[in-house]
Amino acid sequence: MGPKSTLSKERQRAILDSRNMIEVLLRKDGNEAETRRRAERIFERLMGYEAFTHLSRERAVHGVGDTEHADFAIQLEEGEEVPPVIMVELKRVGVDLAVKHVKQASRYAIDAGCEWVLLTNARQWRLYHVEFGQPPDIRLVEHWDLIHDELDVLDQKFSLLSLRGLKRGSLDTLWKRTKVLAPDSLLKAILSDDVVTVLRRVLKRDARVAVSADHIVGGLRKMLNDNAASILDDVQVSLPEPEEKGSTQRLGKGGARCRLSDLIAAGLIHPDTALFVDYKGTRHEAHVRGDGTVEFEGQVHKTPSSAGGAVTAKHNIHAPNGWRFWKFLDSEGVAQPLETLRQAYQQTQTESEIDATSEA
């Protein structure tokens, strides 16, 4: 048995009556005009609209070709010049909503300069956001089913689109939340300096194993499915940069960090090693200096990321992770990212730290 509903009896009855009304209409396979009348009653009873004030019927849409008419345009005040908040496209109750219906509804919204589209057949409800561009980005933000969903869910969804909700800015809040919870936004937050530092500390405490920031990125990639993992390639990740000052390398709580000078000292890379990258159709070349800095186009950069940023800045793009950006030729003449050397060094340092902890 699920949790007890917190809805008032009056609100429960309103939702159940609306559900029953649509179930009856579905059984008799009502036509579009009958579906429209029932939908208007739902807008009035569950969302608080006054039909003649807030629902502009058959709004003219002047696109390419003949003038068409959207079924409804939700507006906060009465008047033909009042801009619509949501364009509503209605289908007959027995017709399942499809991609072609989304395209039709979004075309109306774009013509009207409206960011929101509600597609419904009175039983299925789908709310889309339109982001104008070339091409426009149409994104499903919310969806619910009047016949099958729980009453608390239906109350939350219909309240979101209610007259009271719209006046309180519910759609603006919904869109901000949708964007911040998008995969790329979440990955940026998860891979921020603060979160990565905490993850490393917790993993060290619980598993007694020191891991680097890049180990965490690799672990996340394995954990995600292919589609989600591919987003990592487009996310500008802010990971802790290697320390630039001091000749000794700090291990312990922060895990093993690495500089080019550490790779030189370990014999993993030699001074004057050529680095290269093919970016935007052009090959860019740099080389490692004896002190572990990188020289690119006559400028000396303290880190590979700084040198990579000098490349991408020409295209107004933030600095990349230089360890994955730059490549070198290994002993067999095969191009490898600098990351392979850093991982080899960090693995050695991590194993040394674990051995020291075990001996202690």
C-alpha positions in Angstrom: 0.0 0.0 0.0 1.4 3.4 -1.0 1.6 6.5 1.2 -1.6 8.1 2.2 -2.6 11.0 -0.1 -2.4 14.5 1.3 -5.0 15.9 -1.1 -8.2 17.3 0.2 -11.3 15.3 -0.5 -12.6 18.1 -2.7 -9.4 18.0 -4.8 -9.4 14.2 -5.0 -13.1 14.2 -6.2 -12.3 16.8 -8.9 -9.5 14.7 -10.3 -11.5 11.4 -10.1 -14.5 13.1 -11.7 -12.3 14.3 -14.6 -10.7 10.8 -14.9 -14.2 9.2 -15.1 -15.3 11.7 -17.7 -12.4 10.9 -20.0 -12.7 7.2 -19.4 -16.4 7.3 -20.5 -15.4 9.5 -23.5 -12.7 7.0 -24.5 -15.0 4.0 -24.3 -17.4 5.7 -26.7 -14.5 6.9 -28.9 -15.6 10.5 -28.8 -14.7 12.8 -31.6 -12.4 15.9 -31.4 -15.3 18.3 -30.7 -16.4 16.2 -27.7 -12.8 15.9 -26.5 -12.4 19.6 -26.7 -15.4 20.2 -24.5 -14.1 17.8 -21.9 -10.7 19.3 -22.0 -12.1 22.8 -21.4 -13.8 21.4 -18.3 -10.5 20.0 -17.1 -8.8 23.4 -17.7 -11.5 25.1 -15.6 -11.9 22.6 -12.8 -8.4 21.3 -12.3 -6.4 24.3 -13.4 -8.6 27.3 -12.5 -9.0 28.9 -15.8 -12.0 30.8 -17.1 -12.7 29.5 -20.5 -13.7 32.8 -22.2 -10.9 34.8 -20.5 -7.9 32.5 -20.4 -8.4 30.1 -23.3 -8.2 31.7 -26.7 -9.8 29.3 -29.1 -8.7 28.6 -32.7 -5.9 31.2 -32.5 -4.8 32.1 -36.0 -1.3 31.0 -36.9 0.2 32.7 -39.9 3.0 30.5 -41.1 4.2 29.6 -44.5 1.2 29.0 -46.8 -2.4 29.1 -45.6 -3.4 30.4 -42.2 -3.8 27.6 -39.7 -5.4 27.7 -36.2 -4.1 26.3 -32.9 -6.7 24.7 -30.8 -6.1 26.8 -27.6 -3.7 29.5 -26.5 -3.5 29.9 -22.7 -3.2 33.6 -21.8 -3.2 35.3 -18.4 -5.6 38.1 -19.5 -8.4 38.4 -22.0 -7.7 40.1 -25.4 -6.5 39.2 -28.8 -3.2 41.1 -28.4 -2.3 39.4 -25.1 0.7 37.1 -25.8 0.1 33.4 -25.2 1.9 31.6 -22.4 1.2 28.1 -23.7 0.0 26.9 -27.1 -2.3 23.9 -26.7 -2.7 21.3 -29.5 -5.6 19.0 -28.9 -6.2 15.6 -30.4 -9.2 13.2 -30.3 -9.3 11.2 -27.1 -8.8 7.9 -29.0 -5.7 9.1 -30.9 -2.4 8.4 -29.3 0.0 11.3 -29.2 2.8 11.0 -31.8 5.9 12.8 -33.0 4.1 14.4 -35.9 1.7 16.1 -33.4 4.7 17.5 -31.6 6.0 19.0 -34.8 2.7 20.6 -35.6 2.2 22.0 -32.2 5.7 23.4 -31.9 5.3 25.0 -35.3 2.4 27.0 -33.9 4.4 28.0 -30.9 7.3 29.2 -32.9 5.1 31.3 -35.1 3.5 32.9 -32.1 6.8 33.4 -30.3 5.6 31.2 -27.5 8.1 29.0 -25.5 5.7 26.4 -24.2 3.6 23.8 -25.9 1.0 21.5 -24.4 0.0 18.5 -26.4 -3.0 16.5 -25.2 -5.8 14.1 -26.1 -7.4 14.8 -22.6 -6.0 11.6 -21.2 -2.3 11.9 -22.1 -0.7 15.3 -21.4 2.8 16.4 -22.6 4.4 19.7 -21.9 7.3 20.8 -24.2 9.7 23.7 -24.1 10.7 25.5 -27.3 14.2 27.0 -27.4 14.4 29.2 -30.5 17.4 28.6 -32.8 18.4 27.1 -36.0 17.0 24.5 -35.8 14.7 25.1 -32.8 15.2 22.8 -29.8 12.0 21.1 -28.7 12.3 19.3 -25.4 9.8 17.2 -23.5 9.7 18.6 -19.9 6.7 17.0 -18.2 4.2 14.3 -19.1 1.4 12.6 -17.3 -1.6 10.3 -17.8 -5.0 11.3 -16.4 -6.3 7.7 -16.4 -3.3 5.8 -15.0 -1.2 8.1 -12.8 -1.6 8.5 -9.0 -3.8 11.3 -7.7 -0.9 13.1 -6.0 1.1 13.1 -9.2 -1.9 14.4 -11.2 -2.4 17.2 -8.6 1.2 18.2 -8.9 1.2 18.2 -12.7 -2.1 20.1 -13.2 -1.2 22.6 -10.4 2.0 23.3 -12.3 0.0 24.5 -15.3 -2.8 26.2 -13.3 -3.6 29.8 -13.6 -2.3 30.4 -10.1 0.9 28.5 -10.9 1.6 30.5 -14.0 1.1 33.8 -12.2 3.7 32.6 -9.7 6.2 31.8 -12.3 5.9 28.0 -12.2 7.1 27.6 -15.8 10.2 29.7 -15.4 11.1 27.7 -12.2 10.4 24.4 -14.0 12.7 25.3 -17.0 15.5 26.4 -14.7 15.3 23.2 -12.8 15.1 21.2 -16.0 18.3 22.8 -17.3 20.3 22.4 -14.1 19.3 18.7 -13.9 20.3 18.1 -17.5 23.1 15.5 -17.9 25.8 18.0 -19.0 25.0 20.3 -16.1 25.0 17.5 -13.5 28.3 16.1 -14.9 29.9 19.6 -14.6 28.8 19.8 -11.0 29.9 16.2 -10.2 33.3 16.9 -11.7 33.9 20.3 -10.1 36.9 20.7 -7.9 34.8 20.7 -4.7 32.9 17.5 -5.5 35.9 15.6 -6.8 37.9 16.5 -3.7 35.1 15.1 -1.5 34.8 12.0 -3.6 38.5 11.3 -3.3 38.5 11.8 0.4 35.5 9.5 0.9 37.0 6.8 -1.3 40.3 7.0 0.5 38.5 6.8 3.9 36.2 3.9 3.0 38.4 1.8 0.7 41.9 3.0 1.9 42.9 3.5 -1.7 44.1 6.9 -3.1 42.6 7.8 -6.4 43.2 10.7 -8.7 40.6 13.0 -10.3 41.1 11.3 -13.6 40.5 7.9 -12.0 37.1 9.3 -10.9 36.3 10.5 -14.4 37.2 7.1 -15.8 35.1 5.4 -13.2 32.1 7.6 -14.1 32.5 6.8 -17.8 32.4 3.1 -17.1 29.4 3.5 -14.9 27.4 5.5 -17.4 25.7 4.1 -20.4 27.1 4.9 -23.8 24.8 7.8 -24.5 25.4 9.4 -21.2 29.2 8.8 -21.2 29.5 10.5 -24.6 28.3 13.7 -22.9 31.6 13.7 -21.0 33.4 14.5 -24.3 31.5 17.8 -24.6 31.6 18.9 -21.0 34.2 21.4 -20.0 35.4 19.7 -16.8 37.1 21.7 -14.1 39.5 19.3 -12.4 42.2 20.2 -9.9 45.3 21.4 -11.8 48.7 20.1 -10.9 50.5 22.2 -8.3 53.0 24.5 -9.9 55.2 25.4 -6.9 57.6 23.3 -4.9 59.9 20.5 -5.9 58.2 17.8 -3.9 54.9 16.0 -4.7 52.3 15.9 -2.0 50.4 12.6 -1.7 48.2 11.6 1.2 44.7 13.2 1.4 44.7 14.7 -2.0 45.9 11.6 -3.8 48.8 11.5 -6.3 49.2 14.6 -8.5 51.5 14.9 -11.4 53.5 17.6 -13.3 55.5 17.3 -16.5 58.6 17.8 -14.3 57.6 14.7 -12.4 57.4 12.7 -15.6 60.8 14.0 -16.6 62.3 13.0 -13.3 60.7 9.6 -13.5 62.2 9.1 -17.0 58.8 8.8 -18.6 59.3 11.7 -20.9 62.4 13.6 -22.1 62.9 17.3 -22.4 62.3 18.6 -26.0 59.7 15.9 -26.6 57.4 17.2 -29.3 53.7 17.5 -28.6 51.1 17.9 -31.2 47.3 18.2 -31.7 45.1 18.2 -34.8 42.4 20.8 -33.9 39.8 22.4 -36.2 41.6 20.9 -39.2 45.0 22.4 -38.3 48.0 20.6 -36.7 49.5 22.6 -33.8 52.9 21.7 -32.3 54.6 22.4 -29.0 57.5 20.9 -27.1 58.3 20.0 -23.5 61.0 22.1 -21.8 63.6 20.8 -19.4 61.8 22.5 -16.4 58.5 20.8 -17.2 56.9 23.8 -18.9 55.5 23.7 -22.4 56.5 26.1 -25.2 53.9 26.9 -27.9 54.4 29.5 -30.6 57.2 31.2 -28.6 55.2 31.4 -25.4 56.1 29.3 -22.3 53.1 27.8 -20.4 53.3 26.2 -17.0 50.9 23.4 -17.7 49.7 21.4 -20.7 46.2 22.8 -20.1 47.5 26.3 -20.4 49.2 25.5 -23.6 46.1 23.8 -24.9 44.1 26.9 -24.0 46.4 28.9 -26.2 45.2 26.7 -29.1 41.5 26.7 -28.4 41.4 30.4 -27.5 41.6 31.2 -31.2 38.1 29.7 -31.4 36.8 31.4 -28.3 36.6 28.1 -26.4 37.7 27.5 -22.8 41.0 25.7 -22.1 40.8 21.9 -22.5 42.3 19.3 -20.2 45.8 19.5 -21.6 46.7 15.9 -20.6 44.0 14.6 -22.9 44.5 17.3 -25.5 48.2 17.0 -26.4 49.7 13.9 -27.9 53.2 12.6 -28.4 54.8 9.7 -30.3 55.8 6.7 -28.1 58.8 4.5 -28.7 57.0 2.7 -31.5 56.0 5.9 -33.2 52.3 5.6 -32.2 50.5 8.8 -31.2 49.5 8.7 -27.5 47.8 11.3 -25.3 50.0 12.7 -22.5 47.3 11.3 -20.2 48.8 7.8 -20.7 52.1 8.9 -19.1 50.3 10.7 -16.2 48.2 7.7 -15.5 51.3 5.5 -15.4 53.0 7.9 -13.0 50.0 8.2 -10.8 49.5 4.4 -10.7 53.1 4.0 -9.5 52.7 6.7 -6.8 49.4 5.2 -5.6 50.9 1.8 -5.3 53.8 3.2 -3.4 51.5 5.0 -1.0 49.4 1.8 -0.4 52.6 -0.1 0.3 53.8 2.5 2.8 50.4 2.5 4.5 50.4 -1.3 4.7 53.9 -1.3 6.2 52.9 1.3 8.8 
